[in-house]
Amino acid sequence: MKYRSVFDIIGPVMVGPSSSHTAGVLRIGRMARQLLGNEPAWAKIFLYGSFADTYKGHGTDVAIVGGLLDFDTFDTRLGDSITIAKEKGIEIEFIEESAKTEHPNTARIQTGDNHKEIELVGVSIGGGKAEITELNGFDLKLTGHHPAILVMHNDRFGAIASVTQILAKYEINIGHMEVSRREQGQEALMVIETDQKIDPEIITQLEKENHIMQVVRVSD
């Protein structure tokens, strides 16, 4: 296994107690906020496996809410994140689930603001790392460790090529890319992780392309 840095081995700089149950789950909450594109007005958080069993004692609840508030892993406000969310008027609900999942550290978040709602599934894979494995019914793999864009598009000939051509024009190198669709010819989702950050002007140009419905940028 290759590691990007020593922190992949010893874990991130963080408020404890657990890299999997605190730092990893915070990143799930933070990616949920980024994918929503705004501070949420409410969130329902479904916890599975070990998260459901130990979330209060291990700080999973305060960590995932801290992520929704855009706190970092070392932010000293983490312990008060639930109180801060209440003060902001954000409605938070935790639901303990008994269903079996592929990964023991799994959370499903339904969240939204006054304009948009999303639902995602995230797993904490150890060492403070996390992956989003599902978004609004689409299967994907999004780590949050690299700059990324999610492109919702019509499943049509040339849609993928138009996106990759624009990225090439701006000398953006693709590190990982996958496409998921529910049915042939219907809505599809591109997940593209890149080696360089993607400027807002690139997002604007992508959104002008035929068959592109929405582009969401996820920061590293």
NORBEL-V844375 format. One record per helix or strand. SS is the DSSP state (H for helix, E for strand). FROM is the first residue (numbers start at 1). LEN is the number of residues. If there is no record, write none. Layout:
# NORBEL-V844375
ss,from,len
SS,FROM,LEN
SS,FROM,LEN
This chain:
# NORBEL-V844375
ss,from,len
H,7,4
H,19,18
E,42,7
H,49,6
H,60,9
H,78,10
E,91,6
E,105,8
E,117,10
E,129,7
E,138,5
E,147,8
H,159,11
E,174,8
E,187,8
H,200,8
E,212,7
